[in-house]
Amino acid sequence: MGEVHKSFLNMPMPSDRTENIEIMDESYWSNRYQKGSTGWDIGHVSTPLKTYIDQLSDKGHKILIPGAGNSYEAEYLWQQGFHNIHVLDIAEAPLRNLKQRIPGIPESQLIKEDFFEHKAGYDLILEQTFFCALDPKLRTDYIHKMHSLLKPGGKLVGLLFNIPLFSDHPPFGGHKDDYLPLFSQKLKVDLMEVAHNSIEPRAGSELFFKAIRSEG
């Protein structure tokens, strides 16, 4: 598994052009799952998010994991008694995979939908490899959509890549200086720092962040 992670992060850098980005629609992601081209999938809950989840006490929180993929975070949350979790992905395959691993999760909480079309309100949204999978042109839309999905005082928490990975296909990277002005448009960023407990292949290349919905 470690070799998969390393190949995901250490492939040669392309140019800075972004005009040739593929259309990353339902068909694109479904094909990735069908071909097993899922280098982002680490096979277990990520250490920084596990550490954060272990600090949560209110198991009634309504939680969303968007662009969740196989969502080991959702599986871990469920095992810890957080049953008000909602998993969203544009592809059906990872939702089926999760249902097999968590037979008790209601179908209504497995949402096959475009993130930007989703409407609801959440206390907590967990970010894990979703932001970096979006066309960079959608990053401002992502922030505005997150603001609309969070309840007042709701939190967006997760991991962002801290390295310029690719510019013509996912994963798309960036640095703290890129992310802070963007996230601060609609969210109050309480923390954004290099994760101290990333898995070894991603050590130093992830930022852990916590942000709260601003009312401005």
C-alpha positions in Angstrom: 0.0 0.0 0.0 2.8 2.4 0.8 4.2 2.1 -2.7 0.8 3.2 -4.1 0.9 6.3 -1.9 4.4 7.2 -3.0 3.6 6.9 -6.7 0.6 9.1 -6.1 2.7 11.9 -4.7 6.0 11.6 -6.5 5.0 11.5 -10.2 6.8 14.0 -12.4 5.5 17.6 -12.3 3.6 18.8 -15.4 3.6 22.3 -16.7 1.5 25.0 -15.1 -1.1 24.9 -17.9 -4.7 24.2 -16.8 -6.6 24.5 -20.1 -6.3 20.7 -20.8 -7.9 19.4 -17.6 -10.2 16.5 -18.4 -13.9 16.8 -17.7 -14.1 15.1 -14.3 -17.8 14.1 -14.3 -19.5 11.0 -13.1 -18.2 8.9 -16.0 -14.6 10.0 -15.3 -14.7 9.0 -11.6 -16.7 5.8 -12.3 -14.0 4.7 -14.8 -11.3 5.4 -12.2 -13.0 3.0 -9.8 -13.6 0.4 -12.5 -9.9 0.4 -13.5 -8.7 0.5 -9.9 -7.0 3.8 -10.6 -7.5 5.1 -7.1 -4.1 6.1 -5.9 -5.6 8.5 -3.4 -7.2 5.6 -1.5 -5.0 4.7 1.5 -7.2 1.8 2.6 -7.9 3.1 6.1 -9.0 6.1 8.1 -6.3 8.8 7.7 -4.3 9.4 11.0 -5.0 13.2 11.3 -8.7 12.7 10.8 -8.8 9.7 13.2 -7.1 11.8 15.8 -9.7 14.6 15.3 -12.6 12.2 15.4 -11.4 10.7 18.6 -11.8 14.1 20.2 -15.4 14.5 19.2 -18.0 13.9 21.9 -21.4 14.9 20.5 -22.5 11.8 18.6 -25.6 13.5 17.4 -23.7 15.8 15.1 -25.0 15.8 11.6 -21.8 15.1 9.6 -21.1 15.2 5.8 -18.2 13.7 4.0 -18.3 15.0 0.4 -16.5 13.4 -2.5 -16.0 10.6 0.0 -14.7 7.8 -2.2 -14.5 4.6 -0.1 -14.8 6.8 3.0 -12.9 4.9 5.7 -13.6 8.0 7.8 -17.3 7.3 7.6 -16.7 3.7 8.5 -14.6 4.7 11.5 -17.2 7.3 12.6 -20.0 4.7 12.4 -17.9 2.3 14.5 -17.5 5.0 17.2 -21.2 5.5 17.4 -21.6 8.5 15.1 -24.6 7.4 13.1 -25.8 10.7 11.7 -23.2 10.7 9.0 -24.0 11.4 5.3 -21.6 10.3 2.6 -21.7 12.0 -0.8 -20.1 11.0 -4.0 -20.8 11.5 -7.7 -19.8 7.8 -8.4 -21.9 4.9 -7.3 -19.1 2.3 -6.8 -17.6 3.7 -3.6 -21.1 4.1 -2.1 -21.8 0.5 -2.8 -18.4 -0.4 -1.3 -19.3 1.5 1.9 -22.7 -0.1 2.2 -21.1 -3.5 2.1 -18.8 -2.5 4.9 -21.5 -0.8 6.9 -24.7 -2.8 6.2 -26.6 -0.8 8.9 -26.2 2.6 7.3 -29.5 3.9 5.8 -29.5 4.2 2.1 -30.8 7.8 2.5 -27.4 8.7 4.0 -25.5 7.4 1.0 -25.9 10.2 -1.5 -25.1 9.8 -5.1 -25.1 13.4 -6.2 -23.0 16.3 -7.5 -21.7 18.2 -4.5 -22.6 21.5 -6.0 -26.3 20.4 -6.3 -26.6 19.1 -2.7 -28.8 21.0 -0.3 -28.8 20.4 3.5 -27.4 21.7 6.7 -24.5 20.1 8.7 -22.8 20.6 12.0 -19.5 19.2 10.6 -18.1 18.6 7.2 -15.0 16.5 6.8 -12.6 17.2 3.9 -10.4 14.3 2.7 -8.9 14.4 -0.8 -12.1 16.1 -2.3 -10.9 19.7 -2.6 -7.7 18.5 -4.4 -9.8 16.4 -6.9 -11.8 19.4 -8.1 -10.8 21.5 -11.1 -9.0 24.5 -9.5 -11.5 26.8 -11.3 -14.1 25.5 -8.9 -12.3 26.4 -5.7 -14.2 29.6 -5.0 -17.5 27.8 -5.7 -16.4 25.1 -3.3 -15.9 27.6 -0.5 -19.3 29.3 -1.1 -21.0 25.9 -1.3 -19.4 24.8 2.0 -20.6 28.0 3.6 -24.1 27.2 2.5 -24.0 23.6 3.7 -22.7 24.5 7.2 -25.1 25.4 10.0 -24.3 28.6 11.9 -21.2 27.7 13.9 -20.7 24.6 11.8 -17.1 23.4 11.1 -15.2 22.3 8.0 -12.2 20.2 9.1 -9.8 18.1 7.1 -6.7 17.8 5.0 -5.4 19.8 2.0 -2.3 18.9 0.0 0.7 21.1 0.8 2.6 20.6 -2.5 2.0 21.5 -6.1 1.1 18.1 -7.5 -0.5 18.3 -10.9 -2.0 21.1 -12.9 -3.7 19.2 -15.7 -5.3 16.3 -13.7 -6.1 15.5 -10.1 -4.8 15.7 -7.5 -4.4 19.4 -7.7 -2.2 21.0 -5.0 -1.3 24.3 -3.4 0.1 25.8 -0.3 -1.1 27.6 2.8 -0.6 31.0 1.2 -2.9 29.9 -1.6 -5.6 28.4 0.6 -5.9 31.0 3.4 -7.2 33.9 1.3 -9.6 31.6 -0.5 -11.0 29.9 2.6 -11.2 33.2 4.5 -13.7 34.6 2.0 -16.5 32.8 3.7 -15.0 30.9 6.7 -13.0 31.7 9.8 -9.9 29.6 9.7 -8.9 28.6 13.2 -6.0 26.4 12.2 -4.1 25.5 9.1 -0.7 23.8 9.6 1.4 21.0 8.4 -0.1 17.8 9.8 2.3 16.2 12.3 0.8 12.7 12.1 0.3 12.1 8.4 1.0 8.6 7.0 4.7 8.2 6.1 4.4 8.6 2.3 2.5 11.9 2.8 4.6 13.3 5.6 5.1 17.1 5.2 2.7 17.2 2.2 -0.6 17.6 4.1 -2.1 20.6 5.8 -4.6 19.9 8.6 -7.1 22.7 9.0 -10.2 23.7 11.0 -12.6 26.4 9.8 -15.9 27.7 11.1 -18.8 29.2 9.1 -18.6 33.0 9.2 -21.8 35.0 9.2 -20.4 37.8 7.1 
